[in-house]
Amino acid sequence: MAIVETRDLTRTYGSTLALDHLTLEIPEGAIYGFIGPNGAGKTTTMRILTTLLAPSSGDAWVDGISVRANPRGVRRLVGFMPDYFGVYSGMKAWEYLDFFGRANHVPATRRAQLIPEVLELVDLGHKRDDDVMGLSRGMKQRLSLARTMMHDPRLLILDEPASGLDPRARIELRELLKELSALGKTIMISSHILTELAEMCTHIGIIERGRLLATGSVEHILRSLQPHRTIELRILGDAEPATLLLGQIPGITNVRGEQPAPEEIAPEPTEEGAPAPAGQPTTTLLADFSGDERSQAELLARLVGAGILVTRFAEQQSDLEDIFMQVTRGLVQ
């Protein structure tokens, strides 16, 4: 079931088309990575979903509620963390959360219960009485995330939450988002740091110039863009028998490889004092393979059974950077 749905969502700024008939769905419980270059339309989409910006045409729904027809109903379901930290000076951490709890009409007794809970969740319980302006950048980001949860939303929309964070703070934020997902929250997160999204996202959407180029689970997109598997083999000794055998196996195409110079292995003297033979050369072969995992196992068994010395047998893994570069065309600078 989709908790977020958009249909032909369009937004213009004067003559500039920021969103071009965007249609997407985000499954309930997903961590949805929204990927695109600067100016692609990520923030515009998020601002429409949080009712901070009206679409020029089309519509969007959160849990079946239209952002156009019932924006107040949508706001009760969504927690939004923008790419900047807004705060009033002189506030303590607990006062900051209390302010936003009141703004979301959370009763006083419920706020008193929620504030220590969300502070502990984001590992800021010990900073309860600290001035928010004295917190580190990473702590401010975690406090901002705590703010989005004060009204217990079902959907968290996070715009570049890791921007400006040091490596440790990014790791802490990533683990926190995984924990929130385990608690049943659906998370939509934008970022241009693809390696971070790869480690946490279950689904992704790639947007460029206001158009959604690809969307779905990471596995689905990988398979749709690369229907075959690329198998890497490292062969010790003569690779010609392996090449010939691979060419005879159904489902294998495009066998290619490179044979480096023999490895320089220092010969060790034999018992008679004569030098040992030099090390054998190794060859790395790549082959496109349309079979499943069982077929891979059978392929390896066939190679070994033919007496071929296989020192490495692995499937090459594509990542989000590979997907992004394959799907996008670099239209946005």
N, C-alpha and C positions, 0 to 999 in steps of 0.2 A: 504494500500500500504506500502511495506517495504522500508525504507530508507537505511537500512543496511542489507546485505545478504552475508553469507559466505557458500561455498560449499567445503566440504572435506578439510578444511584448516588444513595444517600440517606444523609443524616447529620442526626441530631437532637441537640440539646443540651437535655435536659429536655423541655419542651413546645415548644421552638423548632425549627422545621424549617429547617435551614441549606441543605440540598441536597434538591431535590424530584425524584427519579427522573431525574437528569441523564444524558443519553445524547449522547455526542459522539465524533468521530473527528478525529485530527490526522494529516495525511499526512506521510510521511517526507520530510525536507528542507524542510518549511515553516517560515516564521516566523509563528507563530500568536498573534495578539493576543487576549487574553482581557479583554473589556471589560465593565464594570458599575459601578454606583455603590457606595459604601461599604456593606458589609453584604450584598452581593448573593450571596456565596458563592465568590468567586474564590480567596481564600486557603485556605478549607476544601478546595476541589477540589485545589489544588496540594499541600496537606499530605497528602491521601490518595494522590495520585499518587507522592509521594516516600516513602510508607509511614510518615510521622510521625503519621498519624491513621488509625484504622480506620473504614471505612464502617459505618453502621448496617445497611444492606442494599444489594444490588446489588454490582457488581464493576467493577474497572478493570484493564486490561492495558497493559503497556509492552513492545512488541515481542513480544507473545503471552504474556508472563509475568504471572500474576495477582498483584496487590498483596496479596491475601488469602492465597493458597496458597503463594507464594514471595516474601516481601518482600525477602529477602537478594539474590535474583537480580535484582529490580527495582533495588535500590540500586546494583548494579554498572553499570547502564545510565544512571543519572540523576545529573546534577549540579544541585544546588538552591542558589539564591541567595535567601535570605529578604529581607524588607524592613528588616532591621536588620543592623548589622555587629557580629558577635560576635568577640571576640579576647581572648587572654590578654595582660595587660600585660607589657612588657619583651621582647616578641618582635620580632626583625627581620623584614623582609619575607620573606626566604628561609626563615627558621625557621617562619614562619606557614604557608607552603606545604608545607614538609617535614613539619610536624605533621599536616596533613590528608592528605598523601600516605601517611604511616604509618597513619593511621586507616583509610584505604581499602586497606590491605595492598599498597601499591605497593612493590616491592623497592627497596632502597637505591640500587643502580646505576641503576635506572630513574628514581628521584627525582632523582638528581644530574643526569641528562640533561634531565628535564622542567622542573625549576625555572627554569633560565635561558631555556628555550624559551618557557614561558608568560609569564614576566616581560617578555620582549621583545615577545610578542604583544600584551600589554596596555600596552606602552610604559612599563614600570616597571623596565627593566633597570638604569637608573642609580640606582634606589632600593633595590637589592638588600639593602644593609646598613643601611638606615634603620629606625628604630623605627616600627612600624606606627601607633602612637598619634600620631606627629608628622606623618603624611600628611594631605593635604587630603581633604575629603569625596569629591571626584571620584576621587582616587587610591585611597582606601579601597574605593570601589565597584569600581574596576577590579581591585584586588587580590582582592576577594571573588569577582569573576568568574573570575579566574585560579585561585582555590581550587577552584571547581566543576569545573575541567578537569584536575585532577591525576590522576584515574583514567581519563581519556580517555572520558568518557561519550558516548553517542550522542544523548542528549536533555538539553537545558538548560532548567530551569524557573526563571524569574526573576520574583520577586514585587516589583513596583514598583521596578525597578532605578534609575530616574531620579529617585526621590523625594529632594528636598532639594538637587539638583544645580543649579549655575548654568548659564546657557545654553551656555557653551563646553564644560563637562563633559558636558552632555547630547548635544551634537553628537559629541563624541569617543566616548561610549558607543554612540551609534547607529551610527557608522561601524564600531566594533569588532564589534557584533553582525552587521552585514552581512558583515564579513570571516569571522566564525565560520560563518555560513550558507554562504558560498562554500567553506568547508573541509568541508562535508558534515554539519554539526550541524543537528539539528532544534531549534528554539527555541520555547518557550511563554513568553509574556511578558504580565504583567498591568500595566495602567496606567489611570489616569483622565485622562491627558494625551493626548487623541485625536489631536492633530496629529502627535505623535511617532510613534504607531503607524502612522498613514497613510503615513508616509514609508518604512517598512521592512517592513510586514507583507504576506505573500502571502495569508493566510487570517485570518479573525476569528471569534470566537464572542462573542455578546452574552448576558449572564446578568443576571437580575434576580429577586430574591427566591428564589434557589435553582433557578430554572428557566432552561433554555437557550431563548432566544427566537429566535435565528437563528445559523446557522453555515455556513461555506463560504468559498470564495474571495471576495475583495473585489468582483471583477467580477460573480460570480454573485449575490451578495446585492444589489448595486446593481440588476442587471437584474430580479431577482425583485420588488424593492420598487418599481421604477420601470420597467415594461416598455417605456415609450416614451422617446424622447429629447426634451429640450426645446431647441429651436433659438432662438437670439437673433439678430435681424436689426436693423441700424440703417439706416434709409432716409433719404436726403437728398431733401428736397422733399416733395411730396404722397405720402402713404403709402396712399391709398385704392386705387390700382391694385394695389399689392402685397397688400393685404388681400383684395381680390377674387380675385386669382390664387391665393393660398394656399388660399382656400376652395374652389377647384375641383380641387385636387390630392388624389388618393387618399392616405390615410395621415396626412393633416394634420387635426388637430382643435384646438379651444380656442385659436383665434388671439386674442390680446389685446395691448394696447399702450397706451402713454401718449405723448402728443405735447407736449413742453415748448415754452416760448416760444422764438421765433427767437433763435439765438445772437447775442450782441452783438458783431458784428465791425466794427471801426472801418473805415469806408469810406475808400478811397484815391481821391484825385482822378484823373480821367481825363486824357488828354492835353489835352482842351479845358478842363480845370479844373472840370468838373462832378463832383459826388460819385458814387462807384460805387454800385450797388445794394446793399442790406443783405444780410447772410448769410441763406442759406436755412435753414428749420427742419429739425430732424432728428427722426425718430420711431423709438422702439425698439419692436419687435414681438417677442412670444414666441409660439411655436407648438409644440404637442406633435406629434411625428413618429415614426411606427412603422417607418420605413425604416432601411436599413443605411447604411454610409458611402458606398457607391456612389450610393445614392438621394439622399443629402445633396448629393453633387457635382452630380448631375443637377438637383436642385432649384435650386441656386445658378445653374447655367447657364441654367435656364429664366427665372429672375428677371432676370438680366443681359440675356438675349436679348429680353426684353419691354421693355427700355429703362429698367428700374428701377435707380436709383442706390443700390447696396448698399455702404455703407462699413464694415459689420461683419457677419460671418456666422460664428457659433460655436455649438458645443454646450455648454450649461451643464453643469458637472461637479458631481455630488454628492460629498460627502466623508464621513468617518466620523462627524462630528458630525451631519450630516443623517440618516445611517442610524440612529445611536443615538437621536436624538430621535424618529424615526418608529417605531422598534421598541419602545422602552421606554415605560412608563406612569407612571414616577415613584412607584412603590409603596414604594421604599426611601428613607428620609430620612436 
